[in-house]
Amino acid sequence: MTTTSNAAPGLGTQTLLVHGGPSCDPTTGATAVPIYQTTAYAYKSAQEIAEVFRGEAPGYVYTRVANPTTLALECRLAELEGGIGCVATSSGMAAIASTMTALVRTGSEIVSAAGIFGGTISLFCNTLGRFGVKTVFVDAEDTDGFRDAIGPDTGAVFLETIGNPRMDVPDMPAIAEIAHAAGVPLVVDGTVTTPLLVKPGDHGADVVIYSTSKYVNGHGTAIGGAIVDTGNFDWSQSRVEDIRDLVPVVGRMAFLKYQRSIVHRDLGGCASPTNSFYMLQGLESLGPRMERHCGNALALAGYLDAHPDVPWVNYPGLADSPFFGRTEELFGGQAGGLVTFGLGTIERAYGFIDALRLAKVAANIGDAKTLVIHPASTIFSEFGDDLCSRSGVTDDMVRVSVGIEDFDDIRNDFAQAIDTATEMA
Ligand SMILES: *Cc1c(COP(=O)(O)O)cnc(C)c1O
C-alpha cells in the first residue's frame, strides 16, 4: 500500500509532525485521521478482490496487513524520518522481532551494542537464541569491536541512539560505515531520541525502529511500534535471498515489501487502528513535549550531579559526560528525557523510590509524567551479572524518565526523597 502525502516537500520536522501523511479524510474532510476500526474491506466482485489480493490493484484486504488509519501513521513517520516507507507494528518489541525475522535465519549472528533495552536483550538471547541465532554484544563505545565482531554470518548490526540504562551514545556514523563495508544493514532503535533529536538515516542507519508506546504516544495510553526503511541500504546486495528476490519486483521497497507481505502476514504483529490514532495524536505535540522532556532532564541531571548525597549520574547532556561531544554532534545538544543515577546502596535506592510523592514508580518511559524504576530488581532481574554489568546496571541505580511537569516540583520531590533515603541509611 502506498498513498500520496498532502505535505509539500521540504517542510520542517515540527510541521511534518502535524501535517505529515494524508491528514484529511478524503470522503468527509474530517481534520483528524478517522479511526477505521475494521477487520476487512468489502469489494463488489470476486474479480476486484482478487486483483487487490494479488497486489495488482490498490486497496485494503485485511487489517493485519494494512489499514487506512495505520497507513496515515506510517506515512507520517516515514516522512519525519526522511525514509522511503514504514510498517507500523503492535509494539516496539514486534518492530524489532519482525525486523530481525527478516534479516536473520538459523546460524546467523546479530552484532549488537551492549547496554540496550532489556526486552531486546531477551529477544536476542532467549527467543532468537532458541532458533539458532547468536548475538554478539559489543560495548557501545568500542567502535572497532563492531568491525571485529562482524563475520560472514552476520545478518544485522543493532544499536540504540542512546543506550538505556547506561545512557551511552554509540558512534553511529562510524558503526554504519563498518557495517556497510561488510555488506550488513545497520538497524537503529530510535525510541528514546525520536526523529526530533536525530534522524538515524542521516547518519547511515538502514532500518530505524521505534517503540511508539513511549515519547511518540507521550501519555502512556497505547502500545505500538514502527519500522522505517531509510533508503540507505541496497537490498539487491542483501544476504537474505528472499529480500534480494523482491528487488526486481519492487526495487528499493524490497525490505518493506517483505516485512508487510511475509513477516507481518505470517507473524501478525500488526498495529491496532485505534492505537495508530493515539500515535498520530501524540506526534502532533511531540515537538514541544520533547523540548520540555530534554530541558527538565538536563536540569535534573545537573541538580543530581551537584548533590552531595548522589555518588554518580549518567546523562549524555552533562558537560562532563564522555558522550557530551557526540550528543552535540548527533542530536544538536538535546540529550533526551532519561537520566540514571546512583545512591550508593540498594537500600537507599529503594528508600528514595518509596519516598517519592509526585513521580510515579512505573516500568515505562516517555510519559508526560515523571516515572522512576529500580532496573536491577525489575527489567534486568533475570539477566546474569555479566550482562547487567555490561549494561551498566548496578544495585544502587535509579532510572528516571523525566516528565514535562514544572521543574521546581520535580526537583523538590527528588530533594525530599533523597533526604529521606539518606537519613534512613
Ligand atoms: C520500550 C522500548 C522497546 C520496546 O517497546 P514496546 O512498545 O514496549 O514493545 C524497545 N526499545 C526501547 C529503547 C524501549 O524503550
The ligand as an SDF file (V2000), in Angstrom:
LIG
                    3D

 15 15  0  0  0  0  0  0  0  0999 V2000
   10.0960    0.1920   25.3660 C   0  0  0  0  0  0  0  0  0  0  0  0
   11.2080    0.0030   24.4320 C   0  0  0  0  0  0  0  0  0  0  0  0
   11.1620   -1.0170   23.4760 C   0  0  0  0  0  0  0  0  0  0  0  0
   10.0080   -1.9870   23.3830 C   0  0  0  0  0  0  0  0  0  0  0  0
    8.8320   -1.3410   23.0350 O   0  0  0  0  0  0  0  0  0  0  0  0
    7.3600   -1.8570   23.4670 P   0  0  0  0  0  0  0  0  0  0  0  0
    6.4800   -0.8930   22.7560 O   0  0  0  0  0  0  0  0  0  0  0  0
    7.2800   -1.7620   24.9510 O   0  0  0  0  0  0  0  0  0  0  0  0
    7.2340   -3.2380   22.9720 O   0  0  0  0  0  0  0  0  0  0  0  0
   12.2280   -1.1300   22.6020 C   0  0  0  0  0  0  0  0  0  0  0  0
   13.2830   -0.3010   22.6740 N   0  0  0  0  0  0  0  0  0  0  0  0
   13.3690    0.6820   23.5930 C   0  0  0  0  0  0  0  0  0  0  0  0
   14.5620    1.5710   23.6040 C   0  0  0  0  0  0  0  0  0  0  0  0
   12.3330    0.8630   24.5070 C   0  0  0  0  0  0  0  0  0  0  0  0
   12.4240    1.8310   25.4230 O   0  0  0  0  0  0  0  0  0  0  0  0
  1  2  1  0
  2  3  1  0
  2 14  2  0
  3  4  1  0
  3 10  2  0
  4  5  1  0
  5  6  1  0
  6  7  2  0
  6  8  1  0
  6  9  1  0
 10 11  1  0
 11 12  2  0
 12 13  1  0
 12 14  1  0
 14 15  1  0
M  END
$$$$
